[in-house]
């Protein structure tokens, strides 16, 4: 009996993981498309093709669902960025800057922005989003330092890297309203020049 139970548990866990992933992906898509007000658990569950009860089994509250969703995609995109540039790969600075800026111009950033706006008005949500953003920010900064080959023991380098990420976030905001690609490419090129001057011995 025990052996049968153990065998049966595997496919059930796989289905549970698949359901959780569908919910997370649907939540991010809904948040990006409809904003916080239009993204209810019912809407997400319907988009994911699961019942509301199944959604609440995985994520008891709406806040649990959306903070987990943004965290999930943030980790996925960080992983994709690392996969593009494996460790010990030499990357020219313009390519690195462009890749970092791209982190802020996709659906993840749009979804995160809606979550930030909601958190500014929702006391229950704010601490979760603040903690999540701090963690994602640290990871993005670490990846940026690696990609740029930046030596943060040198004066001003840490602030320069952080300035790049702040600039990338600003470009992502501009891109929400219009396709800002031509101006973005010029800014990326100029930042690459400035970083070469700042980071090269």
C-alpha positions as CSV (number, residue, x, y, z in Angstrom):
1,X,0.0,0.0,0.0
2,X,2.7,2.4,1.0
3,X,4.6,1.8,-2.3
4,X,1.5,2.5,-4.4
5,X,0.9,5.7,-2.4
6,X,4.5,6.9,-3.1
7,X,4.2,6.1,-6.8
8,X,0.9,7.9,-7.1
9,X,2.2,11.0,-5.4
10,X,4.6,11.9,-8.2
11,X,2.1,12.7,-11.0
12,X,-0.1,14.5,-8.5
13,X,2.8,16.7,-7.4
14,X,3.6,17.3,-11.1
15,X,0.0,18.4,-11.8
16,X,0.1,20.6,-8.8
17,X,3.3,22.3,-9.9
18,X,1.9,22.7,-13.4
19,X,-1.3,24.3,-12.0
20,X,0.7,26.7,-9.8
21,X,2.9,27.8,-12.8
22,X,-0.2,28.4,-15.0
23,X,-1.7,30.5,-12.3
24,X,1.5,32.5,-11.9
25,X,1.8,33.1,-15.6
26,X,-1.9,34.1,-15.9
27,X,-1.6,36.5,-13.0
28,X,1.3,38.3,-14.5
29,X,-0.5,38.5,-17.9
30,X,-3.7,39.8,-16.2
31,X,-1.8,42.4,-14.2
32,X,0.1,43.7,-17.2
33,X,-3.1,43.9,-19.3
34,X,-5.8,44.9,-16.8
35,X,-3.9,46.4,-13.9
36,X,-4.6,45.7,-10.2
37,X,-8.3,46.6,-10.2
38,X,-9.1,44.3,-13.1
39,X,-7.1,41.4,-11.9
40,X,-9.1,39.3,-9.5
41,X,-8.5,35.7,-8.5
42,X,-11.5,34.7,-10.5
43,X,-10.2,36.4,-13.7
44,X,-6.8,34.8,-13.2
45,X,-8.2,31.3,-12.5
46,X,-10.4,31.5,-15.6
47,X,-7.4,32.5,-17.8
48,X,-5.3,29.7,-16.3
49,X,-8.1,27.2,-16.9
50,X,-8.5,26.2,-13.3
51,X,-11.3,26.6,-10.7
52,X,-11.3,29.5,-8.2
53,X,-11.0,26.9,-5.5
54,X,-7.9,25.4,-7.0
55,X,-6.4,28.9,-7.3
56,X,-7.1,29.6,-3.6
57,X,-5.6,26.2,-2.6
58,X,-2.3,27.4,-4.1
59,X,-2.6,31.1,-3.1
60,X,-5.0,31.8,-0.2
61,X,-5.2,35.5,-0.8
62,X,-5.0,37.8,-3.8
63,X,-1.9,39.4,-2.4
64,X,-0.2,36.0,-2.2
65,X,-1.0,35.3,-5.8
66,X,0.3,38.5,-7.3
67,X,3.4,38.9,-5.3
68,X,4.3,35.3,-6.0
69,X,3.6,35.9,-9.7
70,X,5.8,38.9,-10.1
71,X,8.6,37.2,-8.1
72,X,8.3,34.1,-10.3
73,X,8.7,36.0,-13.5
74,X,11.5,38.2,-12.1
75,X,13.4,35.0,-11.3
76,X,12.6,33.6,-14.7
77,X,13.9,36.7,-16.5
78,X,17.0,36.9,-14.3
79,X,17.7,33.3,-15.3
80,X,17.2,34.0,-18.9
81,X,19.6,36.9,-18.7
82,X,22.2,34.7,-17.0
83,X,21.7,32.1,-19.7
84,X,22.3,34.6,-22.4
85,X,25.7,35.4,-20.9
86,X,27.1,32.4,-19.2
87,X,29.7,32.8,-16.5
88,X,33.2,33.7,-17.8
89,X,31.7,35.0,-21.1
90,X,33.1,38.3,-22.2
91,X,30.4,40.7,-23.2
92,X,31.0,44.2,-24.7
93,X,29.4,46.9,-22.5
94,X,26.9,48.1,-25.1
95,X,25.4,44.5,-25.3
96,X,25.4,44.3,-21.5
97,X,23.7,47.7,-21.1
98,X,21.1,46.8,-23.8
99,X,20.3,43.5,-22.1
100,X,19.9,45.2,-18.7
101,X,17.6,47.9,-20.2
102,X,15.5,45.1,-21.8
103,X,14.7,43.8,-18.3
104,X,12.5,46.9,-17.9
105,X,10.7,47.0,-21.2
106,X,8.7,43.7,-21.1
107,X,5.5,42.5,-19.5
108,X,7.3,41.8,-16.2
109,X,8.0,45.5,-15.7
110,X,4.5,46.5,-16.7
111,X,3.1,44.0,-14.2
112,X,5.5,45.1,-11.4
113,X,4.5,48.7,-12.0
114,X,0.8,47.9,-11.5
115,X,1.8,46.1,-8.3
116,X,3.8,49.1,-7.1
117,X,0.8,51.4,-7.7
118,X,-1.5,49.0,-5.8
119,X,1.0,48.7,-3.0
120,X,1.1,52.5,-2.5
121,X,-2.6,52.3,-1.6
122,X,-2.9,48.9,0.0
123,X,-1.4,48.6,3.4
124,X,-1.6,44.8,3.4
125,X,0.3,44.6,0.1
126,X,3.0,47.2,0.6
127,X,5.4,45.3,2.9
128,X,5.4,42.2,0.6
129,X,6.0,44.3,-2.5
130,X,8.7,46.4,-0.8
131,X,10.6,43.2,0.3
132,X,10.2,41.6,-3.1
133,X,11.5,44.6,-4.9
134,X,14.5,44.9,-2.6
135,X,15.4,41.2,-3.3
136,X,14.9,41.6,-7.1
137,X,16.9,44.8,-7.0
138,X,19.8,43.2,-5.3
139,X,19.8,40.3,-7.8
140,X,19.6,42.6,-10.8
141,X,22.4,44.7,-9.4
142,X,24.6,41.6,-8.9
143,X,24.0,40.5,-12.5
144,X,24.8,44.0,-13.7
145,X,28.1,44.0,-11.9
146,X,29.0,40.7,-13.4
147,X,28.0,41.6,-16.9
148,X,29.8,44.9,-16.8
149,X,32.9,43.6,-15.2
150,X,32.6,46.3,-12.6
151,X,35.0,46.6,-9.6
152,X,32.8,48.0,-6.9
153,X,35.8,48.5,-4.6
154,X,36.6,51.6,-6.7
155,X,35.1,54.9,-5.7
156,X,31.9,55.7,-7.5
157,X,31.5,52.4,-9.3
158,X,28.6,51.0,-7.2
159,X,26.7,54.3,-7.7
160,X,27.4,54.2,-11.4
161,X,25.9,50.7,-11.8
162,X,22.9,51.7,-9.7
163,X,22.5,54.8,-11.8
164,X,22.5,52.6,-14.9
165,X,19.7,50.5,-13.4
166,X,17.7,53.6,-12.4
167,X,18.1,54.9,-15.9
168,X,16.9,51.6,-17.3
169,X,13.8,51.8,-15.1
170,X,13.1,55.3,-16.4
171,X,13.4,54.1,-20.0
172,X,11.0,51.3,-19.2
173,X,8.5,53.8,-17.8
174,X,8.7,55.9,-21.0
175,X,8.1,52.7,-23.1
176,X,4.8,52.1,-21.4
177,X,3.1,54.9,-23.3
178,X,4.9,54.9,-26.7
179,X,7.5,52.7,-28.5
180,X,10.6,54.5,-27.3
181,X,13.1,52.2,-29.0
182,X,15.0,54.8,-31.2
183,X,15.7,57.1,-28.3
184,X,16.4,54.2,-26.0
185,X,19.1,52.9,-28.4
186,X,20.8,56.3,-28.5
187,X,20.8,56.4,-24.7
188,X,22.1,52.9,-24.4
189,X,25.0,53.7,-26.8
190,X,25.9,56.8,-24.7
191,X,25.8,54.9,-21.4
192,X,28.0,52.2,-22.8
193,X,30.6,54.9,-23.7
194,X,30.3,56.5,-20.2
195,X,30.7,53.1,-18.6
196,X,33.8,52.3,-20.6
197,X,35.4,55.5,-19.4
198,X,34.3,54.9,-15.8
199,X,35.1,51.2,-15.5
200,X,38.2,50.8,-17.6
201,X,41.5,51.0,-15.7
